[in-house]
Amino acid sequence: MGIRCDDVVLIERAKTSDEPSVITVNCPDKAGLGCDLSRIILEFGLCITRGDSSKDGRWCYLVLWVVPQHSSLKVDWESLKCRLLSACPSCLFSYYFNQHSNGPSPSPLYLLKFWCLDQKGSLHDVTRVLCELDLSIQRVKVMPTPDGRVLDLFFITDGLELLDTKQRREDVCEHLTAVLGKNFINCELQLAGPEYERLWGFSDLPPAVAEELFSSEPSDKYTSMLQALSPSMKTVNKATITVDNLMSPVHTLLQIRCVDHKGLIYDVMRISKDCNIQIVYGRFSSSVEGIRNMDLFVQQTDGKKIVDPERQIALCSRLKEETLHPLRVIIANRGPDTELLVANPVELSGKGRPRVFYDVTFALKTLGICIFSAEIVRHSTSDRQWEVYKFLLEESSEFPLASSRARSLIVNRVRRTLMGCFCLVLTYVLRLETHWFGI
C-alpha cells in the first residue's frame, strides 16, 4: 500500500510575514532525498531556518521551517509542492510533470537564444524572469556585438516539464519581451542539439588564478578585514565538528557548530549524499546571533557507524571547508580586462548550486556595474568538480576596476548576496563598506 499523494508533501503557509512556513514530507526513503528536497527549496528562493529529519531505513519524515530570502519574493507554493513531490519516490501522480515515467530521468535541455540591446542590469532582469517561470539555468553564454546588441544563450531545464509545448515556449518569450521592453529584438527556444556541446567546455584558468579561487581558506586580507570589525568576527573562520560514537549503539553522532548562511542545510545534505553518509536523525536548530547548531545521527550506507579514523577526518575536513566557504569569489585580471570569478562545488550527480547566477547578477545590478560578457563553465581539481561563473566587467567612473577598494567592494557585495541575510558576519561587512566606500 502507498500513501496518498496529497499527504506526501504538506505546506502550511505562514499567516504573517514574520513567521516561517512549514513544509512536511512523509514518504518512502531513497539515497540523497534530503539533498534533493533542500536543493529544490533553495531553487525557489527560500531559506531553511530550522528542521527535523528522521528515517528508519525505509521511510523518511522531514519537517522544514522556511522563509523567503527576500521580503519581496513571490513564492509559487503550488509549483514548489509539485517539484517536491517529483523528488519523492512514492509519488505516483500525474499533475503537469512527466506523466509517462516516475523515474529520475534527467530533464531535457533547451536552448533559449535571444537578441537584445545592451542595457545596464538587463542580464539580471532576464535571470529573474527565468527563475520566476521555474526554469533552471544550466549554462550561459553572453556575447556582445560591436553594434551595441547582445546575444544571450541560456541552456535551461524546465521544472514544469512543459517546454515541449508551444504554449509554454511562447509564454517564456512573452515574459522576456515584457521585461526587456523596447530593448528586446527577438527570441528562439528549442531543444539543445549536439552542435552546442562545444559551448559546454571546461575552464582554462591560469594556475595562479585557480590556486586563489579554489583555496580552502579565504585570503588573509579578507579575514583580517572581518576580524577588525568586532571580536565576535573571529568565529567566521571557525566551524566545530565533533564525532561521537558513544552516544548511540548504532549511530555516529556528528555535532556541527558554524556560521549560518542561506544554503547551509543544503550544503550539509549535499556533502552527506556525496560521501555516502545517511542522516538517520537530524536536528537543525535555529540560528542564534548568526551561529547554527546541528545534531546529526548518521550511518554509512552499510548501516554501520563511521569508525575508521581516516574517514572521520576526511568527512570533518569536507564539512568544515564547505560550511565555511561553500562559494568562492575573487576578481582577477584577464589581459587588460577585469573578471569576476565565482565558484561552487558540483554534486556528484552533476548538478550545480541553485540561484548563483541570479544572486551574482543581482549584486552587480545593485552596484550599478555593467557586465560585458558572462559564461558558466566547469573546472576539475584533484578531488572534485566545480562550477565556475565568469563575468567580464565594464570599467566606469564610479568603479575604477584597477582600484583595490573598488574590487574589495564588489567581492564583498557579491559574497554577502550569495551567503544571504542570515549570516551575521555579512551585516558587519555592509557596515564596513559604508564606512570605507561611502555608499
N, C-alpha and C positions, 0 to 999 in steps of 0.2 A: 504493500500500500504506500502511496505517496502522500505528500502534503498538498493541500490546496494552494494554487499559485498565488492567490490573494494574501495568503498567510506567510509566504516565504519572506517577503520584504514589506515591512510596515514603516511608514514615515509619519511621525507625529510632528506637525509643523509648529514652530514657535508662535505663541499668542502675542508676544510683544517683541520689539526689535532688540531688546537687551537680553532675551532668553535664547538658549540654543534649541534647535530642532533635534529630534531623536530618531535615529534610524536603527531598526531592529531587523536582523537577518537570522532566519531559522531554517536550516536546510542541511542535506547530507554534505559531508565534508569532502574536500579534494585538496591536493597539494597546492599550496600557494594561494588559497582562496582569500585569506586576509589581505595579501598583497594586491590581488586583483580588485577587491572591493575598495580598498583605500585609494588605489590609483584612480578609479572611476570618480570617487568623491572629490579628489583633487582636481580632476579634469573639469568638474562643474564649478570650480572656484570656491569650494568650501574647505574650511579648516576643521579638523577634528580636535575638539577641546578636551575630551576625555573619552575613555572607552573601557569596555569589559568584553573578554572573549573566552569561550570555553569550548572544548571538543572532547569526545570520548573515543575517537578513532573512526567513528562512522558518521557522527552528527556534529554540526557546528552551530553554536549560538553566539551571536555577536550583537552588542549594543554600542552605538557610537553617538556622541553628542556633537553636533556640527553647527558652525556659524559661517555666514558668508565672509570671504576675505575682505570685501569692501561693502560698506553700507548701501551703496547704490546698485549692487549686483542683483540682477533679477534671475532667480533660480527657476528653471523648468522642472518642478518636482516630479511631474508625471514621467518626463523623459529620463530623469535620474532613476526613478523606480524601475523603469523598463531596462535601463542599462545594468542596474544591479541584478535584476532577475536574470539577465542574459549570462551573467557570470556564475550563477548558482547551478550546480549540476542537476537539481531536481526540477528545473523549470521547463515543463512540457507545455509551453504557452505559444500562442501564435502572435498576438499583438501585431506590431508592424516591423518586427525583426525578421530574420531569415526563417521562413516558415517550413523549409524543407529539411533542416538539419539542426539538431541541438548540440552538435559537436563544436569544439573550439576552433573551427576553421578560420583562418585569417580573413579579415575584411578585404575586399578588392581595393586596389589602389587606383585613385583617379588623379588626373592632371587638370588643375584649374589654371588656365592661361589667359591673362588679360593685359591689355594695354591701358595706360592712363597717363595723364600729365603729371609731372613731378610736383609734389606739394608736401610741405613740412607736416609730419605726423600722419600722413595717409597710410603708411605701412601698418601702423598700429590700428587705425580705423578698420582696415581690411581684416586684420587678425581678430579684432573684437567681433566683427560680424560672423566670421567663420566659427569662433567659439560659441557664440550665441545660437548658431544653427546646428550645434553638436557635430561639427566637423573637426577632426583631429589632424593637425599639421604634422606630416612625417618628414618632409624635406622642403626646402625653399631655395629658390634662385632668383634674385632680384638684379636686373641688369638695366642700367640707364643707357640712353642713347644720346648722341650729340645734339639732337634737335629738341631736347627737353622732355622727351617721353620716357616712360619706364615700362619694361616688360617684366611682369611678375609671373613666376612659375611656382605654384603651390601643389605639392604632392600630398593628397589628403585621403583620409578614410572617413566613412560616414557612420556615426553612432547609430543612426536610424536604419541603415542598410537600404536606403531608398534612392541612391544616386543612379540606379539603373532605370528610373522612371523619368520621363520628360518633364513632368510637373516639378519634381524636386530640383532638377538641374536648372529649370527656368526660374525657380524661386531663389536659388543661390545667386544667379546673375542679376535678378531684380534687386536683391538686397545690396549687392555691390554697386549697382547703378545709383541706388538711393544714397548710400553713404559717401560716394565719390562725387556725386553731382556732375557739374559741368566738366570735371577733370576726367570722367570716365570716357573711354574710347570704344573698346569692345571686349567681349568675354567669350571664352570657349571652355567647355567642361566635358571631358571624355576619359575613358579608361586609359591608364598609362601603359603604353606598349613597351616592348623590349628596346625600342630605339632610344628610350630615355635613360637606360641603365647607366650610361656613361656619366650622367649627372649625379649618380649615387656613389661618387668616389670617396676615397679616404683622404684625410688631410695630409699635407706635406709640410708640417710646421717645422721651422728651423729648430735645431736641437736646443738652443738656449731658451727659446720661447716655450717649447714643450716642457722643458725642465721646470720653468717657473709656473706654468699653468697647471701641471699635474703633480706638483709637490704636495706632500701630505700635510705640510704646515703652511700657514699664511706667512706673508713677508714680515720681517722684523718691524718694518715701518708701520704696517697696519696694526700689528699687535701693540706696539708702543703707543700709537695714537689712541687706541681704545683704552688702554690701562691708565693713560694720563688723565682720563676724564673722571674716574672715580675708582676707589679701592675695590668696589664690587665688580668692576670690569675684569678683574683678574680671573674670574670664573669663565670668561669667554673661551679660553684655551684649555679648559678642563672638562673632562667627562669621566665620571666614576662608574666603573662597571665591576660588579662583584659576582663571582661564580661560587655557588654554594651547592654541594652535593650531600649535605647532611640534613637539610630541612625536610626533604621528601625521600621516601624509599625508592621511588621510580622516576622522579623528575630531577633535572638540574634547574636550580633557581638562578636566573640572571636578574640582578638588580641594577638598573641604569639610572643615573642622575646626570642631567646635562642641560645646557641652554636650549630653550624651546625654539622651534621655528614651524612654519605652517605646514610643511610636509614631513615632519619628524616621524609620525606613526607610519606613514608610507615607507620612509627610509628603513625603519626597523623591520617592517614586514618584508620589504624587498630583500634586505640582507639575509633574513631568515630563510626566505624561499631560495635564494641563490646558493646559500650554504647548506641546503637540505636539512634545515632545523625546523621542527614542528613546535609551534607555540600551543601547548595543550591548554594552558590557562594564562590569561594575561590581564593585568590591570594597568591602565594608562591613566594616571592621576592628572587632575587639572594643573595647569601651570601656576606657580606661585612666584611672583616677582621675576618672571622670565625663566624660571627653572622648572623642569618637569622630572617627575619620578615615575619609573616603570618597573613593575614586578612581573617577570615572565617565567612560568614553569615550562620548561622545554624538554624535548627528547630528540634524538636522532631519528632518521626515517625507519631504523630497525626497532624503534621503541625503547631504546636503551638511553641511559644518561650519557652526558658528554664527560668522559673520564680521562681521555687522552690529553695530557698537558699541552702538547703541541697544538692540538685542535682548539683547546680552550684559549690559548694565546692568540692564535690566528683569528678566531671569532671576535675576541675582545678588541684586538687591534683594528679589525674592519669596522666594528661598531663605533669605536672611538673616532676613527678617521671620518666616517661618513655621517655621524650625528653632529660632529663639529663643523665639518666642511663638505656638505653634500654638493655644493656648487662652487666652481672656481671662476673667478672674474679677474682679468688683467687687461691692460692696454699695452700694445706693442707697436713698434714701427714696422711698416711693410714698405720698404723703399722710402720714398718721400711721403707716404701716406700714414695715417694713424688708424689702427684696427683694434676694435673692442672684441675680446675673445671670452666666451662663456662656455664652460664645460660641465657635464654631469655624467656619472656612470650610467651605462646601459644595462638593463636587466638581461639575464642570460637568455630570456625569451626573445630578445632583440628589441624590446620596447624602450623608448627614451622617456625622459621625465615630462609629465604634462605641464603645459602652460608656460614653459620657459620663454619661448618666442614672444608670447603675449606680454609677460612681465618686463622683458628687456625693452621691447618697443614702447611700452607704456612709460618706463622710466626715462627713456631718451626723449619721448614726446614732452613729458612734463618739464624737462630741462630745456626744451626748445632746440634740441640738436638734430640736425638733418642726417639721415642715413643715405650714403651714396650708393652702396650695394650691400647685399646680405645673402648668406647661404648657410645651410646646415650640412655638416659632413660628419663622418665617423673617424675616430683615431684609436689605434690599438697600442696599448702599453704592454709591459711584460705580463701583467696579471688580470687585465680587464679591457673592455672596450668602452670608449667614451663617445658621447655626442657633443660635437663642438659647433657652437654658433659663432659665426664670423660677421662682424659689422664694420664696414669701412665708413668712417665718419667724415663729415664735411667740416672744414675749417670755418670759423665765424669769429666776428669781433668779440662776441660775448664769451666764447670759449676758445681761446687760443690753445690749440691742442699740443703745442710744444711746452706749455706751462705745466709744471708738476702739480700745481694746485688744482688746475682745471681737470687734469687726469684723475687726481685723487677724488675730486667731487663726483666725477662720472662713475668711477668704480664703486664708490660708497653708495651712491644713489641706486645703482643697478643691483648691488648686493643686498641692500636693505629691501628693495622691492621684491626680490626673489625669495628672501628669507621670511618676510611677512611681518604682520603687525604684532605678533605675539612675542617676538624677540625683544626683550627689554634693552639689550645692548644696542639695537638699532635706533632706539629713541635717543640714546646718548650721541650716536653718530649724527643724527639730524641736528642736534644742538651744536655739535662741533662744526658742521657745515655752516650753520647760521652764523657762528662766531667767526670762523676763518674766512668764509667767502662772502658774507654779507647778503645771503639770499633769504 
